[in-house]
């Protein structure tokens, strides 16, 4: 893994997480340490995997462009969830 790029490491981590066929995927800032182009590519792979497997995913991100790609988004404002 040390020879893999950040994006490649993240793709491997996603594959491992999905290998057990979970019904729920939790991802906290999965692209937070990647450059914008790689983050976009990795996020697209994540969305395809989640949608293809029919999973529910709870993905935390500070990137509004990535959040806009989701089927549903909620924000945390003042300690409350807001649709």
PyMOL Python script that loads the backbone (N, CA, C, O; Angstrom):
from pymol import cmd

cmd.read_pdbstr("""\
ATOM      1  N   UNK A   1       0.797  -1.224   0.000  1.00  0.00           N
ATOM      2  CA  UNK A   1       0.000   0.000   0.000  1.00  0.00           C
ATOM      3  C   UNK A   1       0.832   1.277   0.000  1.00  0.00           C
ATOM      4  O   UNK A   1       0.367   2.301  -0.501  1.00  0.00           O
ATOM      5  N   UNK A   2       2.038   1.250   0.542  1.00  0.00           N
ATOM      6  CA  UNK A   2       2.854   2.466   0.600  1.00  0.00           C
ATOM      7  C   UNK A   2       3.234   2.953  -0.797  1.00  0.00           C
ATOM      8  O   UNK A   2       3.546   4.130  -0.974  1.00  0.00           O
ATOM      9  N   UNK A   3       3.213   2.083  -1.766  1.00  0.00           N
ATOM     10  CA  UNK A   3       3.572   2.465  -3.131  1.00  0.00           C
ATOM     11  C   UNK A   3       2.370   2.961  -3.930  1.00  0.00           C
ATOM     12  O   UNK A   3       2.520   3.398  -5.071  1.00  0.00           O
ATOM     13  N   UNK A   4       1.202   2.895  -3.349  1.00  0.00           N
ATOM     14  CA  UNK A   4      -0.002   3.352  -4.030  1.00  0.00           C
ATOM     15  C   UNK A   4      -0.219   4.835  -3.766  1.00  0.00           C
ATOM     16  O   UNK A   4       0.142   5.346  -2.706  1.00  0.00           O
ATOM     17  N   UNK A   5      -0.810   5.517  -4.734  1.00  0.00           N
ATOM     18  CA  UNK A   5      -1.159   6.925  -4.528  1.00  0.00           C
ATOM     19  C   UNK A   5      -2.320   7.007  -3.538  1.00  0.00           C
ATOM     20  O   UNK A   5      -2.932   5.994  -3.198  1.00  0.00           O
ATOM     21  N   UNK A   6      -2.612   8.217  -3.083  1.00  0.00           N
ATOM     22  CA  UNK A   6      -3.729   8.402  -2.158  1.00  0.00           C
ATOM     23  C   UNK A   6      -5.041   7.920  -2.747  1.00  0.00           C
ATOM     24  O   UNK A   6      -5.837   7.273  -2.067  1.00  0.00           O
ATOM     25  N   UNK A   7      -5.263   8.238  -4.019  1.00  0.00           N
ATOM     26  CA  UNK A   7      -6.484   7.795  -4.686  1.00  0.00           C
ATOM     27  C   UNK A   7      -6.561   6.287  -4.815  1.00  0.00           C
ATOM     28  O   UNK A   7      -7.625   5.694  -4.640  1.00  0.00           O
ATOM     29  N   UNK A   8      -5.420   5.663  -5.122  1.00  0.00           N
ATOM     30  CA  UNK A   8      -5.383   4.203  -5.238  1.00  0.00           C
ATOM     31  C   UNK A   8      -5.616   3.548  -3.880  1.00  0.00           C
ATOM     32  O   UNK A   8      -6.329   2.549  -3.785  1.00  0.00           O
ATOM     33  N   UNK A   9      -5.019   4.107  -2.834  1.00  0.00           N
ATOM     34  CA  UNK A   9      -5.233   3.572  -1.490  1.00  0.00           C
ATOM     35  C   UNK A   9      -6.704   3.648  -1.102  1.00  0.00           C
ATOM     36  O   UNK A   9      -7.246   2.725  -0.494  1.00  0.00           O
ATOM     37  N   UNK A  10      -7.343   4.757  -1.460  1.00  0.00           N
ATOM     38  CA  UNK A  10      -8.754   4.926  -1.132  1.00  0.00           C
ATOM     39  C   UNK A  10      -9.623   3.943  -1.910  1.00  0.00           C
ATOM     40  O   UNK A  10     -10.596   3.415  -1.371  1.00  0.00           O
ATOM     41  N   UNK A  11      -9.283   3.698  -3.158  1.00  0.00           N
ATOM     42  CA  UNK A  11     -10.041   2.720  -3.953  1.00  0.00           C
ATOM     43  C   UNK A  11      -9.930   1.326  -3.340  1.00  0.00           C
ATOM     44  O   UNK A  11     -10.916   0.590  -3.293  1.00  0.00           O
ATOM     45  N   UNK A  12      -8.742   0.961  -2.873  1.00  0.00           N
ATOM     46  CA  UNK A  12      -8.549  -0.332  -2.214  1.00  0.00           C
ATOM     47  C   UNK A  12      -9.373  -0.387  -0.932  1.00  0.00           C
ATOM     48  O   UNK A  12     -10.007  -1.403  -0.647  1.00  0.00           O
ATOM     49  N   UNK A  13      -9.369   0.690  -0.162  1.00  0.00           N
ATOM     50  CA  UNK A  13     -10.150   0.730   1.077  1.00  0.00           C
ATOM     51  C   UNK A  13     -11.643   0.578   0.786  1.00  0.00           C
ATOM     52  O   UNK A  13     -12.353  -0.105   1.524  1.00  0.00           O
ATOM     53  N   UNK A  14     -12.119   1.213  -0.286  1.00  0.00           N
ATOM     54  CA  UNK A  14     -13.536   1.087  -0.649  1.00  0.00           C
ATOM     55  C   UNK A  14     -13.861  -0.350  -1.038  1.00  0.00           C
ATOM     56  O   UNK A  14     -14.897  -0.882  -0.638  1.00  0.00           O
ATOM     57  N   UNK A  15     -12.992  -0.973  -1.806  1.00  0.00           N
ATOM     58  CA  UNK A  15     -13.219  -2.363  -2.208  1.00  0.00           C
ATOM     59  C   UNK A  15     -13.270  -3.273  -0.992  1.00  0.00           C
ATOM     60  O   UNK A  15     -14.119  -4.161  -0.914  1.00  0.00           O
ATOM     61  N   UNK A  16     -12.373  -3.061  -0.049  1.00  0.00           N
ATOM     62  CA  UNK A  16     -12.373  -3.865   1.179  1.00  0.00           C
ATOM     63  C   UNK A  16     -13.659  -3.657   1.966  1.00  0.00           C
ATOM     64  O   UNK A  16     -14.251  -4.611   2.471  1.00  0.00           O
ATOM     65  N   UNK A  17     -14.084  -2.401   2.067  1.00  0.00           N
ATOM     66  CA  UNK A  17     -15.300  -2.090   2.827  1.00  0.00           C
ATOM     67  C   UNK A  17     -16.533  -2.721   2.191  1.00  0.00           C
ATOM     68  O   UNK A  17     -17.458  -3.125   2.896  1.00  0.00           O
ATOM     69  N   UNK A  18     -16.550  -2.806   0.873  1.00  0.00           N
ATOM     70  CA  UNK A  18     -17.721  -3.335   0.178  1.00  0.00           C
ATOM     71  C   UNK A  18     -17.669  -4.845  -0.028  1.00  0.00           C
ATOM     72  O   UNK A  18     -18.674  -5.449  -0.403  1.00  0.00           O
ATOM     73  N   UNK A  19     -16.514  -5.463   0.209  1.00  0.00           N
ATOM     74  CA  UNK A  19     -16.352  -6.897  -0.026  1.00  0.00           C
ATOM     75  C   UNK A  19     -17.282  -7.736   0.840  1.00  0.00           C
ATOM     76  O   UNK A  19     -17.709  -8.813   0.423  1.00  0.00           O
ATOM     77  N   UNK A  20     -17.598  -7.261   2.031  1.00  0.00           N
ATOM     78  CA  UNK A  20     -18.465  -8.027   2.934  1.00  0.00           C
ATOM     79  C   UNK A  20     -19.945  -7.774   2.675  1.00  0.00           C
ATOM     80  O   UNK A  20     -20.797  -8.256   3.421  1.00  0.00           O
ATOM     81  N   UNK A  21     -20.257  -7.022   1.624  1.00  0.00           N
ATOM     82  CA  UNK A  21     -21.622  -6.708   1.220  1.00  0.00           C
ATOM     83  C   UNK A  21     -22.452  -6.115   2.366  1.00  0.00           C
ATOM     84  O   UNK A  21     -23.487  -6.668   2.737  1.00  0.00           O
ATOM     85  N   UNK A  22     -21.999  -5.002   2.916  1.00  0.00           N
ATOM     86  CA  UNK A  22     -22.761  -4.382   4.009  1.00  0.00           C
ATOM     87  C   UNK A  22     -24.046  -3.752   3.470  1.00  0.00           C
ATOM     88  O   UNK A  22     -24.150  -3.468   2.277  1.00  0.00           O
ATOM     89  N   UNK A  23     -25.012  -3.539   4.343  1.00  0.00           N
ATOM     90  CA  UNK A  23     -26.232  -2.846   3.920  1.00  0.00           C
ATOM     91  C   UNK A  23     -26.088  -1.341   4.121  1.00  0.00           C
ATOM     92  O   UNK A  23     -26.844  -0.559   3.544  1.00  0.00           O
ATOM     93  N   UNK A  24     -25.119  -0.939   4.936  1.00  0.00           N
ATOM     94  CA  UNK A  24     -24.871   0.474   5.217  1.00  0.00           C
ATOM     95  C   UNK A  24     -23.374   0.744   5.126  1.00  0.00           C
ATOM     96  O   UNK A  24     -22.566   0.014   5.700  1.00  0.00           O
ATOM     97  N   UNK A  25     -23.017   1.791   4.405  1.00  0.00           N
ATOM     98  CA  UNK A  25     -21.620   2.206   4.292  1.00  0.00           C
ATOM     99  C   UNK A  25     -21.469   3.567   4.951  1.00  0.00           C
ATOM    100  O   UNK A  25     -22.175   4.510   4.596  1.00  0.00           O
ATOM    101  N   UNK A  26     -20.560   3.675   5.900  1.00  0.00           N
ATOM    102  CA  UNK A  26     -20.255   4.943   6.557  1.00  0.00           C
ATOM    103  C   UNK A  26     -18.906   5.426   6.053  1.00  0.00           C
ATOM    104  O   UNK A  26     -17.924   4.685   6.087  1.00  0.00           O
ATOM    105  N   UNK A  27     -18.858   6.672   5.585  1.00  0.00           N
ATOM    106  CA  UNK A  27     -17.608   7.224   5.057  1.00  0.00           C
ATOM    107  C   UNK A  27     -17.443   8.650   5.573  1.00  0.00           C
ATOM    108  O   UNK A  27     -18.230   9.535   5.236  1.00  0.00           O
ATOM    109  N   UNK A  28     -16.432   8.862   6.378  1.00  0.00           N
ATOM    110  CA  UNK A  28     -16.162  10.179   6.957  1.00  0.00           C
ATOM    111  C   UNK A  28     -15.062  10.859   6.152  1.00  0.00           C
ATOM    112  O   UNK A  28     -13.898  10.468   6.232  1.00  0.00           O
ATOM    113  N   UNK A  29     -15.427  11.874   5.381  1.00  0.00           N
ATOM    114  CA  UNK A  29     -14.480  12.623   4.543  1.00  0.00           C
ATOM    115  C   UNK A  29     -13.610  11.687   3.706  1.00  0.00           C
ATOM    116  O   UNK A  29     -12.384  11.746   3.794  1.00  0.00           O
ATOM    117  N   UNK A  30     -14.228  10.821   2.893  1.00  0.00           N
ATOM    118  CA  UNK A  30     -13.423   9.852   2.146  1.00  0.00           C
ATOM    119  C   UNK A  30     -12.458  10.473   1.144  1.00  0.00           C
ATOM    120  O   UNK A  30     -11.493   9.823   0.742  1.00  0.00           O
ATOM    121  N   UNK A  31     -12.694  11.706   0.736  1.00  0.00           N
ATOM    122  CA  UNK A  31     -11.812  12.340  -0.246  1.00  0.00           C
ATOM    123  C   UNK A  31     -11.107  13.566   0.319  1.00  0.00           C
ATOM    124  O   UNK A  31     -10.532  14.349  -0.437  1.00  0.00           O
ATOM    125  N   UNK A  32     -11.142  13.740   1.614  1.00  0.00           N
ATOM    126  CA  UNK A  32     -10.624  14.953   2.246  1.00  0.00           C
ATOM    127  C   UNK A  32      -9.148  15.225   2.022  1.00  0.00           C
ATOM    128  O   UNK A  32      -8.736  16.385   2.012  1.00  0.00           O
ATOM    129  N   UNK A  33      -8.340  14.187   1.842  1.00  0.00           N
ATOM    130  CA  UNK A  33      -6.899  14.409   1.685  1.00  0.00           C
ATOM    131  C   UNK A  33      -6.431  14.255   0.238  1.00  0.00           C
ATOM    132  O   UNK A  33      -5.241  14.065  -0.016  1.00  0.00           O
ATOM    133  N   UNK A  34      -7.367  14.335  -0.710  1.00  0.00           N
ATOM    134  CA  UNK A  34      -7.022  14.185  -2.125  1.00  0.00           C
ATOM    135  C   UNK A  34      -7.140  15.515  -2.854  1.00  0.00           C
ATOM    136  O   UNK A  34      -7.886  16.400  -2.436  1.00  0.00           O
ATOM    137  N   UNK A  35      -6.394  15.647  -3.949  1.00  0.00           N
ATOM    138  CA  UNK A  35      -6.532  16.852  -4.768  1.00  0.00           C
ATOM    139  C   UNK A  35      -7.924  16.837  -5.407  1.00  0.00           C
ATOM    140  O   UNK A  35      -8.534  15.773  -5.513  1.00  0.00           O
ATOM    141  N   UNK A  36      -8.434  17.993  -5.833  1.00  0.00           N
ATOM    142  CA  UNK A  36      -9.813  18.071  -6.342  1.00  0.00           C
ATOM    143  C   UNK A  36     -10.129  17.111  -7.492  1.00  0.00           C
ATOM    144  O   UNK A  36     -11.205  16.513  -7.508  1.00  0.00           O
ATOM    145  N   UNK A  37      -9.226  16.954  -8.440  1.00  0.00           N
ATOM    146  CA  UNK A  37      -9.495  16.063  -9.576  1.00  0.00           C
ATOM    147  C   UNK A  37      -9.584  14.609  -9.130  1.00  0.00           C
ATOM    148  O   UNK A  37     -10.490  13.883  -9.540  1.00  0.00           O
ATOM    149  N   UNK A  38      -8.641  14.186  -8.290  1.00  0.00           N
ATOM    150  CA  UNK A  38      -8.656  12.809  -7.792  1.00  0.00           C
ATOM    151  C   UNK A  38      -9.860  12.589  -6.897  1.00  0.00           C
ATOM    152  O   UNK A  38     -10.488  11.532  -6.954  1.00  0.00           O
ATOM    153  N   UNK A  39     -10.193  13.575  -6.069  1.00  0.00           N
ATOM    154  CA  UNK A  39     -11.363  13.470  -5.193  1.00  0.00           C
ATOM    155  C   UNK A  39     -12.627  13.246  -6.012  1.00  0.00           C
ATOM    156  O   UNK A  39     -13.459  12.410  -5.661  1.00  0.00           O
ATOM    157  N   UNK A  40     -12.767  13.985  -7.092  1.00  0.00           N
ATOM    158  CA  UNK A  40     -13.937  13.835  -7.953  1.00  0.00           C
ATOM    159  C   UNK A  40     -13.995  12.444  -8.569  1.00  0.00           C
ATOM    160  O   UNK A  40     -15.057  11.824  -8.610  1.00  0.00           O
ATOM    161  N   UNK A  41     -12.861  11.954  -9.045  1.00  0.00           N
ATOM    162  CA  UNK A  41     -12.803  10.619  -9.650  1.00  0.00           C
ATOM    163  C   UNK A  41     -13.137   9.532  -8.633  1.00  0.00           C
ATOM    164  O   UNK A  41     -13.925   8.630  -8.916  1.00  0.00           O
ATOM    165  N   UNK A  42     -12.539   9.622  -7.457  1.00  0.00           N
ATOM    166  CA  UNK A  42     -12.766   8.619  -6.417  1.00  0.00           C
ATOM    167  C   UNK A  42     -14.219   8.658  -5.950  1.00  0.00           C
ATOM    168  O   UNK A  42     -14.828   7.613  -5.723  1.00  0.00           O
ATOM    169  N   UNK A  43     -14.769   9.849  -5.809  1.00  0.00           N
ATOM    170  CA  UNK A  43     -16.154   9.980  -5.371  1.00  0.00           C
ATOM    171  C   UNK A  43     -17.096   9.358  -6.401  1.00  0.00           C
ATOM    172  O   UNK A  43     -18.088   8.726  -6.038  1.00  0.00           O
ATOM    173  N   UNK A  44     -16.787   9.534  -7.672  1.00  0.00           N
ATOM    174  CA  UNK A  44     -17.612   8.939  -8.731  1.00  0.00           C
ATOM    175  C   UNK A  44     -17.576   7.418  -8.642  1.00  0.00           C
ATOM    176  O   UNK A  44     -18.606   6.763  -8.801  1.00  0.00           O
ATOM    177  N   UNK A  45     -16.402   6.855  -8.389  1.00  0.00           N
ATOM    178  CA  UNK A  45     -16.279   5.406  -8.214  1.00  0.00           C
ATOM    179  C   UNK A  45     -17.097   4.965  -7.006  1.00  0.00           C
ATOM    180  O   UNK A  45     -17.811   3.964  -7.072  1.00  0.00           O
ATOM    181  N   UNK A  46     -16.999   5.699  -5.915  1.00  0.00           N
ATOM    182  CA  UNK A  46     -17.751   5.373  -4.704  1.00  0.00           C
ATOM    183  C   UNK A  46     -19.252   5.374  -4.986  1.00  0.00           C
ATOM    184  O   UNK A  46     -19.958   4.447  -4.590  1.00  0.00           O
ATOM    185  N   UNK A  47     -19.737   6.401  -5.660  1.00  0.00           N
ATOM    186  CA  UNK A  47     -21.165   6.475  -5.976  1.00  0.00           C
ATOM    187  C   UNK A  47     -21.608   5.308  -6.850  1.00  0.00           C
ATOM    188  O   UNK A  47     -22.669   4.729  -6.615  1.00  0.00           O
ATOM    189  N   UNK A  48     -20.815   4.958  -7.847  1.00  0.00           N
ATOM    190  CA  UNK A  48     -21.169   3.835  -8.720  1.00  0.00           C
ATOM    191  C   UNK A  48     -21.226   2.530  -7.938  1.00  0.00           C
ATOM    192  O   UNK A  48     -22.129   1.718  -8.140  1.00  0.00           O
ATOM    193  N   UNK A  49     -20.260   2.329  -7.043  1.00  0.00           N
ATOM    194  CA  UNK A  49     -20.252   1.113  -6.230  1.00  0.00           C
ATOM    195  C   UNK A  49     -21.458   1.056  -5.305  1.00  0.00           C
ATOM    196  O   UNK A  49     -22.110   0.018  -5.190  1.00  0.00           O
ATOM    197  N   UNK A  50     -21.753   2.158  -4.652  1.00  0.00           N
ATOM    198  CA  UNK A  50     -22.879   2.210  -3.714  1.00  0.00           C
ATOM    199  C   UNK A  50     -24.193   1.984  -4.455  1.00  0.00           C
ATOM    200  O   UNK A  50     -25.013   1.165  -4.041  1.00  0.00           O
ATOM    201  N   UNK A  51     -24.387   2.707  -5.544  1.00  0.00           N
ATOM    202  CA  UNK A  51     -25.642   2.578  -6.296  1.00  0.00           C
ATOM    203  C   UNK A  51     -25.761   1.205  -6.949  1.00  0.00           C
ATOM    204  O   UNK A  51     -26.847   0.627  -6.994  1.00  0.00           O
ATOM    205  N   UNK A  52     -24.654   0.689  -7.451  1.00  0.00           N
ATOM    206  CA  UNK A  52     -24.677  -0.624  -8.087  1.00  0.00           C
ATOM    207  C   UNK A  52     -25.000  -1.745  -7.118  1.00  0.00           C
ATOM    208  O   UNK A  52     -25.617  -2.742  -7.495  1.00  0.00           O
ATOM    209  N   UNK A  53     -24.587  -1.583  -5.876  1.00  0.00           N
ATOM    210  CA  UNK A  53     -24.834  -2.598  -4.856  1.00  0.00           C
ATOM    211  C   UNK A  53     -26.141  -2.353  -4.110  1.00  0.00           C
ATOM    212  O   UNK A  53     -26.536  -3.167  -3.277  1.00  0.00           O
ATOM    213  N   UNK A  54     -26.814  -1.242  -4.399  1.00  0.00           N
ATOM    214  CA  UNK A  54     -28.065  -0.929  -3.708  1.00  0.00           C
ATOM    215  C   UNK A  54     -27.876  -0.636  -2.235  1.00  0.00           C
ATOM    216  O   UNK A  54     -28.739  -0.954  -1.417  1.00  0.00           O
ATOM    217  N   UNK A  55     -26.752  -0.033  -1.894  1.00  0.00           N
ATOM    218  CA  UNK A  55     -26.442   0.266  -0.495  1.00  0.00           C
ATOM    219  C   UNK A  55     -27.010   1.601  -0.054  1.00  0.00           C
ATOM    220  O   UNK A  55     -27.298   2.480  -0.866  1.00  0.00           O
ATOM    221  N   UNK A  56     -27.159   1.726   1.237  1.00  0.00           N
ATOM    222  CA  UNK A  56     -27.376   3.026   1.850  1.00  0.00           C
ATOM    223  C   UNK A  56     -26.008   3.512   2.289  1.00  0.00           C
ATOM    224  O   UNK A  56     -25.251   2.767   2.910  1.00  0.00           O
ATOM    225  N   UNK A  57     -25.690   4.755   1.972  1.00  0.00           N
ATOM    226  CA  UNK A  57     -24.388   5.309   2.347  1.00  0.00           C
ATOM    227  C   UNK A  57     -24.590   6.608   3.101  1.00  0.00           C
ATOM    228  O   UNK A  57     -25.383   7.460   2.699  1.00  0.00           O
ATOM    229  N   UNK A  58     -23.876   6.749   4.182  1.00  0.00           N
ATOM    230  CA  UNK A  58     -23.829   7.997   4.934  1.00  0.00           C
ATOM    231  C   UNK A  58     -22.413   8.521   4.754  1.00  0.00           C
ATOM    232  O   UNK A  58     -21.458   7.978   5.310  1.00  0.00           O
ATOM    233  N   UNK A  59     -22.293   9.588   3.966  1.00  0.00           N
ATOM    234  CA  UNK A  59     -20.982  10.123   3.604  1.00  0.00           C
ATOM    235  C   UNK A  59     -20.873  11.544   4.120  1.00  0.00           C
ATOM    236  O   UNK A  59     -21.671  12.407   3.754  1.00  0.00           O
ATOM    237  N   UNK A  60     -19.892  11.788   4.966  1.00  0.00           N
ATOM    238  CA  UNK A  60     -19.649  13.135   5.486  1.00  0.00           C
ATOM    239  C   UNK A  60     -18.616  13.818   4.603  1.00  0.00           C
ATOM    240  O   UNK A  60     -17.570  13.244   4.301  1.00  0.00           O
ATOM    241  N   UNK A  61     -18.912  15.045   4.193  1.00  0.00           N
ATOM    242  CA  UNK A  61     -17.967  15.811   3.387  1.00  0.00           C
ATOM    243  C   UNK A  61     -18.167  17.296   3.630  1.00  0.00           C
ATOM    244  O   UNK A  61     -19.269  17.740   3.951  1.00  0.00           O
ATOM    245  N   UNK A  62     -17.103  18.052   3.476  1.00  0.00           N
ATOM    246  CA  UNK A  62     -17.182  19.510   3.528  1.00  0.00           C
ATOM    247  C   UNK A  62     -17.230  20.090   2.120  1.00  0.00           C
ATOM    248  O   UNK A  62     -17.272  21.308   1.951  1.00  0.00           O
ATOM    249  N   UNK A  63     -17.224  19.230   1.114  1.00  0.00           N
ATOM    250  CA  UNK A  63     -17.186  19.657  -0.278  1.00  0.00           C
ATOM    251  C   UNK A  63     -18.608  19.701  -0.852  1.00  0.00           C
ATOM    252  O   UNK A  63     -19.190  18.652  -1.127  1.00  0.00           O
ATOM    253  N   UNK A  64     -19.169  20.896  -1.036  1.00  0.00           N
ATOM    254  CA  UNK A  64     -20.550  20.989  -1.532  1.00  0.00           C
ATOM    255  C   UNK A  64     -20.719  20.441  -2.948  1.00  0.00           C
ATOM    256  O   UNK A  64     -21.805  19.976  -3.295  1.00  0.00           O
ATOM    257  N   UNK A  65     -19.675  20.484  -3.769  1.00  0.00           N
ATOM    258  CA  UNK A  65     -19.773  19.934  -5.121  1.00  0.00           C
ATOM    259  C   UNK A  65     -19.958  18.417  -5.086  1.00  0.00           C
ATOM    260  O   UNK A  65     -20.733  17.863  -5.865  1.00  0.00           O
ATOM    261  N   UNK A  66     -19.247  17.755  -4.187  1.00  0.00           N
ATOM    262  CA  UNK A  66     -19.409  16.310  -4.051  1.00  0.00           C
ATOM    263  C   UNK A  66     -20.761  15.985  -3.432  1.00  0.00           C
ATOM    264  O   UNK A  66     -21.432  15.052  -3.874  1.00  0.00           O
ATOM    265  N   UNK A  67     -21.166  16.728  -2.430  1.00  0.00           N
ATOM    266  CA  UNK A  67     -22.454  16.488  -1.776  1.00  0.00           C
ATOM    267  C   UNK A  67     -23.607  16.628  -2.763  1.00  0.00           C
ATOM    268  O   UNK A  67     -24.600  15.906  -2.665  1.00  0.00           O
ATOM    269  N   UNK A  68     -23.483  17.544  -3.700  1.00  0.00           N
ATOM    270  CA  UNK A  68     -24.553  17.777  -4.677  1.00  0.00           C
ATOM    271  C   UNK A  68     -24.786  16.567  -5.582  1.00  0.00           C
ATOM    272  O   UNK A  68     -25.841  16.467  -6.207  1.00  0.00           O
ATOM    273  N   UNK A  69     -23.840  15.664  -5.661  1.00  0.00           N
ATOM    274  CA  UNK A  69     -23.991  14.465  -6.497  1.00  0.00           C
ATOM    275  C   UNK A  69     -24.837  13.384  -5.830  1.00  0.00           C
ATOM    276  O   UNK A  69     -25.259  12.431  -6.485  1.00  0.00           O
ATOM    277  N   UNK A  70     -25.081  13.530  -4.551  1.00  0.00           N
ATOM    278  CA  UNK A  70     -25.821  12.512  -3.813  1.00  0.00           C
ATOM    279  C   UNK A  70     -27.316  12.602  -4.105  1.00  0.00           C
ATOM    280  O   UNK A  70     -27.820  13.641  -4.530  1.00  0.00           O
ATOM    281  N   UNK A  71     -28.015  11.489  -3.867  1.00  0.00           N
ATOM    282  CA  UNK A  71     -29.460  11.463  -4.068  1.00  0.00           C
ATOM    283  C   UNK A  71     -30.179  12.310  -3.025  1.00  0.00           C
ATOM    284  O   UNK A  71     -31.215  12.912  -3.309  1.00  0.00           O
ATOM    285  N   UNK A  72     -29.631  12.352  -1.832  1.00  0.00           N
ATOM    286  CA  UNK A  72     -30.226  13.127  -0.740  1.00  0.00           C
ATOM    287  C   UNK A  72     -29.095  13.702   0.093  1.00  0.00           C
ATOM    288  O   UNK A  72     -28.100  13.025   0.352  1.00  0.00           O
ATOM    289  N   UNK A  73     -29.248  14.948   0.512  1.00  0.00           N
ATOM    290  CA  UNK A  73     -28.238  15.557   1.374  1.00  0.00           C
ATOM    291  C   UNK A  73     -28.906  16.199   2.577  1.00  0.00           C
ATOM    292  O   UNK A  73     -30.028  16.700   2.496  1.00  0.00           O
ATOM    293  N   UNK A  74     -28.203  16.173   3.677  1.00  0.00           N
ATOM    294  CA  UNK A  74     -28.588  16.911   4.875  1.00  0.00           C
ATOM    295  C   UNK A  74     -27.346  17.636   5.360  1.00  0.00           C
ATOM    296  O   UNK A  74     -26.222  17.188   5.136  1.00  0.00           O
ATOM    297  N   UNK A  75     -27.560  18.749   6.019  1.00  0.00           N
ATOM    298  CA  UNK A  75     -26.453  19.541   6.558  1.00  0.00           C
ATOM    299  C   UNK A  75     -26.578  19.584   8.073  1.00  0.00           C
ATOM    300  O   UNK A  75     -27.666  19.452   8.634  1.00  0.00           O
ATOM    301  N   UNK A  76     -25.458  19.770   8.704  1.00  0.00           N
ATOM    302  CA  UNK A  76     -25.426  19.967  10.141  1.00  0.00           C
ATOM    303  C   UNK A  76     -25.245  21.454  10.388  1.00  0.00           C
ATOM    304  O   UNK A  76     -24.202  22.021  10.063  1.00  0.00           O
ATOM    305  N   UNK A  77     -26.263  22.084  10.962  1.00  0.00           N
ATOM    306  CA  UNK A  77     -26.218  23.514  11.254  1.00  0.00           C
ATOM    307  C   UNK A  77     -26.597  23.738  12.710  1.00  0.00           C
ATOM    308  O   UNK A  77     -27.689  23.370  13.143  1.00  0.00           O
ATOM    309  N   UNK A  78     -25.697  24.336  13.449  1.00  0.00           N
ATOM    310  CA  UNK A  78     -25.973  24.610  14.855  1.00  0.00           C
ATOM    311  C   UNK A  78     -26.297  23.363  15.653  1.00  0.00           C
ATOM    312  O   UNK A  78     -27.081  23.410  16.601  1.00  0.00           O
ATOM    313  N   UNK A  79     -25.692  22.246  15.269  1.00  0.00           N
ATOM    314  CA  UNK A  79     -25.918  20.997  15.985  1.00  0.00           C
ATOM    315  C   UNK A  79     -27.189  20.268  15.586  1.00  0.00           C
ATOM    316  O   UNK A  79     -27.545  19.273  16.218  1.00  0.00           O
ATOM    317  N   UNK A  80     -27.886  20.738  14.549  1.00  0.00           N
ATOM    318  CA  UNK A  80     -29.124  20.109  14.087  1.00  0.00           C
ATOM    319  C   UNK A  80     -29.002  19.711  12.619  1.00  0.00           C
ATOM    320  O   UNK A  80     -28.351  20.397  11.829  1.00  0.00           O
ATOM    321  N   UNK A  81     -29.637  18.594  12.267  1.00  0.00           N
ATOM    322  CA  UNK A  81     -29.674  18.176  10.872  1.00  0.00           C
ATOM    323  C   UNK A  81     -30.730  18.978  10.132  1.00  0.00           C
ATOM    324  O   UNK A  81     -31.859  19.119  10.602  1.00  0.00           O
ATOM    325  N   UNK A  82     -30.355  19.504   8.967  1.00  0.00           N
ATOM    326  CA  UNK A  82     -31.244  20.325   8.154  1.00  0.00           C
ATOM    327  C   UNK A  82     -31.243  19.759   6.740  1.00  0.00           C
ATOM    328  O   UNK A  82     -30.181  19.488   6.179  1.00  0.00           O
ATOM    329  N   UNK A  83     -32.430  19.578   6.163  1.00  0.00           N
ATOM    330  CA  UNK A  83     -32.523  19.081   4.775  1.00  0.00           C
ATOM    331  C   UNK A  83     -32.289  20.206   3.801  1.00  0.00           C
ATOM    332  O   UNK A  83     -32.326  19.991   2.589  1.00  0.00           O
TER     333      UNK A  83
END
""", "prot")
cmd.dss("prot")
cmd.show_as("cartoon", "prot")
cmd.util.cbc("prot")
cmd.orient("prot")
